[in-house]
């Protein structure tokens, strides 16, 4: 999430030209850059919550990047409902 925000700031400031430029500079594919940038489609409060999630040191993380990518396709209201269900799931803890 933090990377998506940073790259967006770099684009806005003109430090990078476009997503292809980011891909070249980061030695990653353009589709991967798009996946990262699509995280900006998450509701702002969810973006903030992701940044402050505690690090998972054992077991499964309660939220995966794949799930977040899928979540970006939903409305903010649907995202928030999913987020609340996920935070209250038995995987937490």
C-alpha positions in Angstrom: 0.0 0.0 0.0 2.8 2.4 0.9 4.5 1.7 -2.4 1.4 2.5 -4.3 1.0 5.8 -2.5 4.7 6.6 -3.0 4.6 5.8 -6.7 1.4 7.9 -7.1 3.2 10.8 -5.5 6.2 10.3 -7.9 3.9 10.3 -10.9 2.1 13.5 -9.7 5.4 15.2 -9.0 6.8 14.2 -12.4 9.7 12.2 -10.9 8.6 9.3 -13.1 6.9 9.7 -16.5 4.4 6.8 -16.5 3.8 3.3 -15.3 6.1 1.9 -17.9 8.9 4.1 -16.5 8.2 2.8 -13.0 8.4 -0.8 -14.3 11.7 -0.1 -16.0 13.2 1.6 -13.0 11.9 -1.1 -10.6 12.8 -4.0 -12.8 9.3 -5.3 -12.6 6.6 -5.9 -15.2 4.1 -3.3 -16.2 1.2 -5.6 -15.2 2.7 -5.8 -11.7 3.0 -2.1 -11.5 -0.7 -1.9 -12.5 -1.6 -4.4 -9.7 0.2 -2.2 -7.2 -1.3 1.0 -8.4 -4.8 -0.5 -8.4 -4.6 -0.7 -4.6 -5.2 3.0 -4.7 -8.8 2.1 -5.5 -9.3 0.9 -2.0 -11.4 3.1 0.4 -9.1 5.6 2.1 -9.8 4.3 5.6 -8.9 0.8 4.4 -5.7 2.0 2.9 -4.8 3.6 6.2 -5.7 0.5 8.1 -3.5 -1.6 5.8 -0.5 0.6 6.4 -0.9 0.1 10.2 -1.6 -3.6 10.2 0.7 -5.4 12.5 3.3 -7.7 10.9 2.4 -11.3 10.7 5.2 -13.4 12.2 3.3 -16.7 12.6 0.5 -18.4 10.7 -1.4 -16.9 7.9 -1.9 -13.2 7.4 -5.5 -12.1 7.8 -5.4 -10.1 4.6 -3.5 -11.1 1.4 -2.5 -9.0 -1.4 -4.5 -11.1 -3.8 -7.6 -10.5 -1.7 -6.9 -6.7 -1.7 -6.5 -6.7 -5.5 -9.9 -8.4 -5.8 -11.4 -6.0 -3.3 -10.5 -3.0 -5.5 -13.2 -4.1 -7.9 -15.9 -3.5 -5.3 -17.6 -0.2 -4.2 -16.2 1.4 -1.1 -19.2 0.3 0.9 -18.7 -3.3 -0.2 -15.0 -3.0 0.6 -15.7 -1.8 4.1 -18.2 -4.6 4.7 -15.6 -7.2 3.5 -12.9 -5.5 5.6 -15.1 -5.7 8.8 -15.9 -9.3 8.2 -12.2 -10.1 7.6 -11.0 -8.3 10.7 -13.6 -10.2 12.8 -12.8 -13.6 11.3 -11.3 -16.5 13.3 -8.0 -16.0 11.4 -7.4 -12.9 13.5 -5.6 -13.9 16.7 
